[in-house]
Amino acid sequence: MAEHVTDATFEDLVIKSDMPVLVDFWAPWCGPCRALGPVIDEIAKEYEGKVRVYKINVDENLATPARFAIRAIPTLMLFKNGGTLEQITGGVAKTAIAELLDKKALA
């Protein structure tokens, strides 16, 4: 299952990570976010040990979404070596997420 990250832990868990990191920006009231949630958990399980997967609630953590100019949710952001590699906004298929991770994070 994907773990949760907050404004307070984002720098240490995501930016300073020694592994690629996929972050799901979401909110509990967002239907597409709730639909994507189980997919994100599956991805976290399948890529365990290769990619860290976190969720951040944009209603409870305002600084991080502002820092990365998140304007719509769900938004997935892929980080590697402290930088942003890719961003996907909206509902997306599991295969598209896996393809992104295989091509960008694990390359």
HUHU-V871186 format. One record per residue. N is the residue number from 0. RES is the residue in one small letter. OMEGA is omega in degrees with one decimal (999 if undefined). Layout:
n={N/N}
res={RES/RES}
omega={OMEGA/OMEGA}
This chain:
n={0/1/2/3/4/5/6/7/8/9/10/11/12/13/14/15/16/17/18/19/20/21/22/23/24/25/26/27/28/29/30/31/32/33/34/35/36/37/38/39/40/41/42/43/44/45/46/47/48/49/50/51/52/53/54/55/56/57/58/59/60/61/62/63/64/65/66/67/68/69/70/71/72/73/74/75/76/77/78/79/80/81/82/83/84/85/86/87/88/89/90/91/92/93/94/95/96/97/98/99/100/101/102/103/104/105/106}
res={m/a/e/h/v/t/d/a/t/f/e/d/l/v/i/k/s/d/m/p/v/l/v/d/f/w/a/p/w/c/g/p/c/r/a/l/g/p/v/i/d/e/i/a/k/e/y/e/g/k/v/r/v/y/k/i/n/v/d/e/n/l/a/t/p/a/r/f/a/i/r/a/i/p/t/l/m/l/f/k/n/g/g/t/l/e/q/i/t/g/g/v/a/k/t/a/i/a/e/l/l/d/k/k/a/l/a}
omega={177.1/177.5/179.2/176.7/-179.6/174.5/-176.1/-175.7/-173.3/-177.1/-177.2/-174.3/-175.2/-173.7/-177.4/-178.2/176.1/-179.7/172.3/-177.3/173.1/-179.8/176.6/174.3/-171.1/172.4/-176.5/-178.3/-174.4/-179.7/178.3/177.3/179.8/178.0/-178.6/-176.4/179.2/177.6/178.9/177.8/176.9/178.3/179.8/-179.6/-176.4/-177.5/179.2/-178.7/-180.0/-179.4/173.8/-178.3/-179.7/172.3/174.6/179.8/-175.1/177.4/-177.9/-177.8/-173.4/-173.5/-176.0/175.5/177.6/-179.7/-177.7/175.9/177.3/-176.5/-178.3/177.3/-2.7/171.7/174.9/175.7/178.6/-179.5/174.9/-179.2/176.4/-179.0/179.1/177.4/-172.4/175.6/177.3/179.0/178.3/178.3/-178.0/-179.1/178.0/-179.4/179.2/178.1/179.1/178.9/177.7/-178.9/-179.3/-175.8/-173.2/-173.5/-173.4/-178.9/999}
